[in-house]
Amino acid sequence: MPTYNKLYYQEYVGEDRTEELLEDLRKDLNQYLSVHHVEKIQKTHDDILMLKGRWERVERKDNLGIDDDKESEKEINRITYSLLEIINDLPSYFFDFMNGNKNAKPSIQHVKKEVEQKTIPKKEISPSKTNWTKIVGLVVLLALLGIGLKYFLGKGGIRNNNDDIKTTTKIEKEEPENNIKEKKGTLPKDKESDTKIIEDDKHVKPLVINSLEMVDIPGGTFTMGCEEMRDRNCQSNWIAIEGVNVAPFKMGKFEVTQKLWQEIMKENRSHFKDCDLCPVETVTWKDVQMFIKKLNSKTGKKYRLPSEAEWEYAARSNSDLMYSGSDDIDEVAWYSDSADKETHPVGSKKPNAFGLYDMTGNVTEWCQDTWHNKIDDIPKNGKAWETGGSTGRVTKGGSWYKIKRYQAVHYRTSRSEIFRNNMIGFRLAHD
C-alpha cells in the first residue's frame, strides 16, 4: 500500500498520466466524502471534476476554440498548473485518512485557518455610536508615548555628528569563530574552488566540484531499455532496443549545483536551500532551457541537455550493472533508504566507470527528448527524439525520494515541461 502525501500525487503530474491522476484523485476525494462531509474536500472534489471535464474537451478539441496543437498544449499547461495547485493545497487530515486513519477530520486549527481565509465583510460604524471617550483616551496615550520616545532618543538613542536620529538595532552576541557551524555544502568564503573531502578506508582526498566540468564519453553501441536477462523485472512496455549508436560527446561530471544556477540565473528556486554544492532542483524543463541559453551566451559554448539515449549510455558506462556504477545502490546513490528525505552535495558517492557522479539517485534528471510510451522507434543514432509523442519530456535517474526499484538505469518517467518539484534537476551535455 502506498504512503499518501503530496509527493505521491505530484509524481504522476505529466500529461501521459494526467487523465489517470485526475480520475484516481477524484475517487480518493470521493472516498473521504463518503465518510466525512467536509466543505474544503467537497470543493476540491468539484474542482477536480471541472479539470477532468476540461481535459476531456482538450482530447476532443471542442468547445475551447482549439484549432491546433499549440492551443491544445497551452490548455494542457493550464490544467497542469491548476492540478499542482490543488495537490499543494490538500490538507494533512486528507492524507491521514488515506493512510488508514478513517477518523481523520479537520482540527480546530484547520477550521480556524479556513474561516480566516474567507472574506469577512466589515461592519460600518455609525458616527452617532462612536465612543468619543475611547478616542480621547487613545490621543492622550499616543501623546505620552511620543514624550517617552523623545526622552529615550535623548538618553540612549544613536545620533551621528549631525544629530540625525538613526534607528537603534539589537546587536547579536558574536559566537567564537570555532563554534560557528558551516551549512551543509556551503563553501568558506576564502576558498577559491569548490572543494569537498571524500573519505574512504584508505585515505582522505579532496574532490574539486565544478558543475561545468565535462567528461569525455566515448562513442559506442549498446542495447537501450529494459532487457530481462540484464535488468530483470521488466514491465510489458519496457522493451529493449538493440544497436543504438551513440557518437562521442561530453557529459557533465556532476549534476548542476545550486551555486552555478545562482550565478547564471541570479535566483535559486530549490527547496533544499543553503547548500551550494547540492544539485539545483524545483526547476522545470523550460527553466533549464532558459538557463542553458544564458550559460551559452555567457561562455560562448553550446551546452545542452543529453538525449535519453546519451543519458542511458553514459549511465551504463559499458556495464550490465543495475545502477550506474554498481549493483550495490548504497555505493552510488542517495535514495529513499539513505537520503534522509533531502538532497546531498554532488559527488558524495562513488562514480561510475566513465567518472560520472550521481547518475543514480539524488535528483531525477531532465533529458531533451519528448515522451513516448515505448521506445520502439527511437532514433538509433543516439540523438534526441523530439518528433511525435506527447508534450512531456523524459526524466531519468531516480531521486532521493524513490525506492530501489525506481532507481534502475533503464527506468524512465515523463513530466510536463512546466512541472517542477524538489526531486528534479539536470546535468549538462556538450558535443
C-alpha positions in Angstrom: 0.0 0.0 0.0 1.5 3.4 -0.9 2.1 6.2 1.5 -0.2 9.1 0.6 1.2 12.6 0.6 1.7 15.5 -1.8 4.7 13.9 -3.4 2.6 10.7 -4.1 0.3 12.7 -6.4 2.9 15.1 -7.7 4.9 12.1 -9.0 2.3 11.5 -11.7 1.6 15.0 -12.9 2.6 14.7 -16.5 0.2 14.6 -19.5 0.8 10.9 -20.1 -0.7 10.2 -16.7 -2.8 13.3 -16.1 -6.1 11.7 -17.1 -5.4 8.7 -14.8 -4.4 11.0 -12.0 -7.5 13.2 -12.2 -9.7 10.1 -12.0 -7.7 8.5 -9.1 -7.7 11.7 -7.1 -11.4 12.1 -7.7 -12.0 8.6 -6.4 -9.8 9.3 -3.3 -11.6 12.5 -2.5 -15.0 10.8 -3.0 -13.9 8.1 -0.6 -13.2 10.7 2.0 -16.5 12.4 1.4 -18.4 9.1 1.8 -17.3 9.1 5.5 -16.9 12.7 6.4 -18.6 15.7 4.7 -16.1 18.5 4.8 -16.6 21.6 2.8 -13.0 22.0 1.7 -12.8 18.4 0.4 -16.1 18.8 -1.4 -14.8 22.0 -3.1 -11.6 20.2 -4.1 -13.6 17.3 -5.5 -15.7 19.7 -7.6 -12.5 21.4 -8.9 -11.1 18.1 -9.9 -14.3 17.3 -11.8 -14.1 20.6 -13.6 -10.4 19.9 -14.6 -11.4 16.4 -15.7 -14.1 17.9 -18.0 -11.6 20.4 -19.4 -9.1 17.6 -20.1 -11.7 15.6 -21.9 -12.6 18.6 -24.1 -9.0 19.1 -24.9 -8.9 15.5 -26.2 -12.0 16.1 -28.3 -10.8 19.7 -29.2 -14.3 21.0 -28.9 -15.9 24.0 -27.1 -12.5 25.5 -26.4 -11.7 27.2 -29.7 -8.7 24.8 -30.0 -7.6 24.7 -33.7 -4.1 23.4 -33.5 -1.7 21.5 -31.3 -0.2 24.7 -29.8 -3.6 25.7 -28.4 -4.0 22.2 -27.0 -0.6 22.4 -25.3 -1.5 25.8 -23.7 -4.7 24.3 -22.3 -2.8 21.3 -21.0 -0.3 23.5 -19.3 -3.1 25.5 -17.6 -4.8 22.3 -16.4 -1.4 21.0 -15.1 -0.8 24.3 -13.2 -4.3 24.1 -11.7 -3.8 20.4 -10.7 -0.5 21.2 -9.0 -2.1 24.0 -7.0 -4.9 21.6 -5.9 -2.4 19.0 -4.8 -0.3 21.5 -2.9 -3.5 22.7 -1.1 -4.6 19.2 0.0 -4.9 19.2 3.9 -3.0 16.9 6.1 -6.1 15.2 7.5 -7.0 14.0 4.0 -3.6 12.2 3.8 -4.1 10.8 7.3 -7.5 9.4 6.2 -6.0 7.8 3.0 -3.2 6.3 5.1 -5.6 4.4 7.3 -6.9 6.8 9.9 -10.6 6.8 9.0 -11.5 9.2 11.8 -9.2 11.9 10.4 -11.1 15.2 10.3 -10.2 18.9 10.3 -8.8 20.0 13.7 -9.8 23.3 15.3 -6.7 24.9 13.8 -7.7 23.7 10.3 -11.2 25.1 10.7 -9.9 28.4 12.1 -7.5 28.7 9.2 -10.2 28.1 6.6 -12.5 30.6 8.2 -9.8 33.2 8.3 -9.2 32.7 4.6 -12.8 33.6 3.7 -13.6 37.3 3.2 -15.5 38.6 6.2 -17.4 41.9 5.4 -16.5 44.7 7.7 -19.4 46.4 9.6 -19.9 50.1 9.0 -19.7 52.1 12.2 -22.2 54.8 12.6 -20.7 58.2 13.7 -23.6 58.5 16.3 -22.4 55.4 18.0 -18.7 56.3 18.2 -17.2 56.1 21.6 -15.6 59.5 21.9 -14.2 58.7 25.4 -12.1 55.9 23.9 -10.8 58.2 21.1 -9.8 60.9 23.5 -8.1 58.3 25.7 -6.2 57.0 22.7 -5.0 60.5 21.7 -3.7 61.1 25.2 -1.9 57.7 25.2 -0.2 58.5 21.9 1.0 61.8 23.2 2.5 60.1 26.3 4.2 57.6 24.0 5.6 60.4 21.9 7.1 62.1 25.0 8.6 58.8 26.2 10.2 58.2 22.8 11.7 61.7 22.7 13.2 61.1 26.2 14.6 57.7 25.1 16.2 59.1 22.0 17.8 61.9 24.0 19.3 59.4 26.5 20.0 56.2 24.7 19.4 56.9 21.0 22.2 56.7 18.5 23.0 60.0 16.7 25.6 60.9 14.1 27.7 64.0 14.1 24.8 65.9 12.5 22.4 64.8 15.3 20.3 62.9 12.8 18.4 60.2 14.6 19.3 56.7 13.4 17.3 53.5 14.1 18.6 51.6 17.1 19.3 48.0 16.4 19.8 45.0 18.6 23.4 43.7 18.4 23.7 40.0 18.5 26.4 38.4 20.6 29.1 37.1 18.3 29.9 33.4 18.7 33.6 32.3 18.9 34.9 31.5 15.4 35.5 27.9 16.2 31.8 27.4 17.3 30.3 28.6 14.0 28.9 25.7 12.0 29.0 25.8 8.3 25.9 25.0 6.4 25.8 21.7 4.5 27.6 22.0 1.3 28.4 25.8 1.7 31.9 26.8 0.9 34.1 29.0 3.1 34.4 32.4 1.5 38.2 32.2 1.4 38.2 29.1 -0.8 39.0 29.7 -4.5 37.3 26.5 -5.7 34.5 24.2 -4.6 36.4 21.5 -2.6 34.8 18.7 -0.7 36.6 16.0 1.3 35.8 12.4 0.4 36.7 9.8 3.0 37.3 6.1 2.4 39.0 3.3 4.3 42.5 4.1 2.9 42.9 7.8 2.7 41.2 11.3 2.6 41.3 13.1 -0.7 40.0 16.4 -1.9 37.3 16.4 -4.7 37.0 19.6 -6.6 33.4 20.3 -7.5 32.8 22.2 -10.8 29.3 21.9 -12.3 30.8 22.8 -15.7 33.4 20.0 -15.7 32.8 17.7 -18.6 33.8 14.1 -19.0 34.6 12.7 -22.5 32.2 9.9 -23.2 33.5 7.5 -25.9 31.1 6.6 -28.7 29.7 3.1 -28.9 26.7 0.8 -29.5 24.5 -0.6 -26.7 21.2 -2.2 -26.0 18.8 0.5 -24.7 15.9 -0.1 -22.4 14.9 -3.0 -20.2 16.4 -6.3 -21.1 15.1 -9.1 -18.9 18.4 -11.1 -18.6 20.3 -7.9 -17.8 17.9 -5.6 -16.0 15.3 -8.0 -14.5 11.7 -7.2 -13.6 10.9 -5.6 -16.9 7.3 -4.4 -17.4 5.4 -5.2 -20.6 6.0 -1.7 -22.1 9.7 -1.6 -21.0 11.3 -3.1 -24.1 14.9 -3.3 -25.2 16.2 -1.8 -28.4 19.5 -3.3 -29.8 22.1 -1.5 -31.9 21.6 2.1 -30.6 24.7 4.0 -31.7 26.0 7.0 -29.6 28.6 9.3 -31.0 31.3 10.6 -28.7 30.2 13.6 -26.6 30.8 15.3 -23.3 28.7 14.8 -20.2 28.6 16.8 -17.0 30.7 15.1 -14.3 28.2 16.4 -11.7 24.6 17.5 -11.6 24.3 21.2 -11.9 24.6 22.7 -8.5 22.7 25.5 -6.8 25.8 27.6 -6.8 26.1 27.5 -10.6 22.4 28.1 -11.1 22.5 31.1 -8.8 25.5 32.6 -10.7 23.7 32.3 -14.0 20.1 32.9 -13.1 20.6 35.3 -10.1 18.0 33.3 -8.1 17.5 29.9 -6.5 14.2 28.1 -6.6 15.5 25.0 -4.9 13.5 23.6 -2.0 16.6 22.4 -0.2 18.4 25.7 0.0 21.6 26.7 1.9 23.6 24.1 0.2 25.8 25.5 -2.6 27.0 22.1 -3.7 23.7 20.3 -3.6 22.0 19.8 -7.0 19.6 22.5 -8.1 16.0 21.2 -8.1 12.4 22.5 -8.4 13.3 23.6 -11.9 11.1 22.9 -15.0 12.3 21.8 -18.3 11.6 25.2 -19.7 13.6 26.8 -16.8 16.5 24.6 -17.8 16.3 25.7 -21.4 16.5 29.4 -20.3 19.5 28.6 -18.0 21.3 26.9 -20.9 20.6 29.8 -23.2 22.1 32.3 -20.7 25.0 30.0 -19.9 25.9 29.6 -23.6 25.6 33.4 -24.1 28.0 33.9 -21.2 30.5 31.2 -22.1 30.3 31.2 -25.9 29.8 27.4 -25.8 27.0 25.1 -26.8 25.8 23.3 -23.7 22.6 21.3 -23.9 20.6 18.6 -22.2 21.6 15.0 -23.1 19.3 12.8 -25.2 17.7 9.9 -23.4 19.9 7.5 -25.4 23.1 9.5 -24.4 22.0 9.6 -20.8 21.4 5.9 -20.5 24.6 5.0 -22.5 26.6 7.2 -20.1 24.9 5.8 -17.1 25.6 2.2 -18.1 29.2 3.1 -18.9 29.8 -0.2 -20.8 28.4 -2.4 -18.0 25.4 -4.6 -17.2 25.1 -3.2 -13.6 21.6 -2.5 -12.2 22.6 1.0 -11.0 25.0 3.5 -12.5 28.4 2.3 -11.3 27.4 -0.7 -9.0 24.9 -3.4 -8.3 25.0 -2.1 -4.7 22.9 1.0 -4.7 24.3 2.3 -1.4 27.7 2.7 -3.1 26.5 5.1 -5.8 23.2 6.7 -4.8 21.2 8.8 -2.4 17.8 7.3 -2.4 14.8 6.7 -0.1 16.6 4.5 2.4 19.7 6.7 2.7 18.9 10.3 1.8 17.1 11.2 4.9 14.4 13.0 2.8 16.7 15.5 1.2 19.3 16.1 -1.5 23.0 15.8 -0.8 26.1 17.6 -2.1 27.0 16.2 -5.5 30.0 13.8 -5.8 29.5 12.3 -2.4 29.1 8.8 -3.7 31.2 6.5 -5.9 31.3 7.5 -9.7 30.6 5.1 -12.5 33.2 3.7 -14.9 33.1 6.9 -17.0 33.7 9.0 -14.0 30.1 10.4 -13.7 28.7 11.0 -10.2 25.0 10.7 -9.0 23.7 9.2 -12.3 21.6 7.2 -9.9 19.6 9.0 -7.1 20.0 12.5 -5.6 17.8 14.2 -8.3 16.0 12.9 -11.3 17.5 14.5 -14.4 15.7 16.1 -17.4 16.5 14.9 -20.9 15.9 16.6 -24.2 13.5 14.0 -25.6 9.7 14.3 -25.8 7.9 11.4 -24.1 6.9 8.3 -26.0 5.3 5.4 -24.1 7.6 2.9 -25.9 11.0 3.4 -27.4 10.4 1.1 -30.4 11.1 3.8 -33.0 13.7 5.8 -31.1 16.4 7.1 -33.4 19.3 4.6 -33.4 21.8 7.5 -33.9 21.5 8.4 -30.2 20.0 11.9 -31.0 17.1 13.3 -29.0 13.7 12.0 -30.1 11.6 15.2 -30.4 9.1 14.2 -33.1 5.7 12.8 -32.2 4.9 11.6 -28.7 3.4 14.0 -26.1 4.4 17.4 -24.9 6.0 15.8 -21.9 9.8 15.4 -21.5 11.8 12.3 -20.4 13.4 12.2 -17.0 16.0 9.6 -15.9 18.0 8.6 -12.9 15.7 8.1 -9.9 16.0 10.5 -7.0 16.5 10.9 -3.2 12.8 10.2 -2.7 12.3 7.0 -4.8 12.8 3.4 -3.6 15.3 1.0 -5.2 13.0 -0.3 -7.9 12.8 3.1 -9.5 16.5 3.8 -9.4 17.5 1.2 -12.1 19.3 2.6 -15.1 16.6 1.6 -17.5 13.8 3.3 -15.5 12.2 6.2 -17.3 9.5 8.7 -16.5 7.8 11.7 -18.1 7.0 15.1 -16.8 5.3 18.2 -18.3 7.7 20.9 -19.5 6.3 23.1 -16.8 6.3 20.6 -14.0 8.6 21.3 -11.0 9.2 19.6 -7.7 12.1 19.0 -5.3 13.1 15.7 -6.9 14.0 17.0 -10.4 17.3 18.6 -11.5 19.6 18.1 -14.5 23.2 17.9 -15.8 24.7 19.3 -18.9 25.9 17.8 -22.1 28.2 19.1 -24.9 29.2 17.9 -28.4 
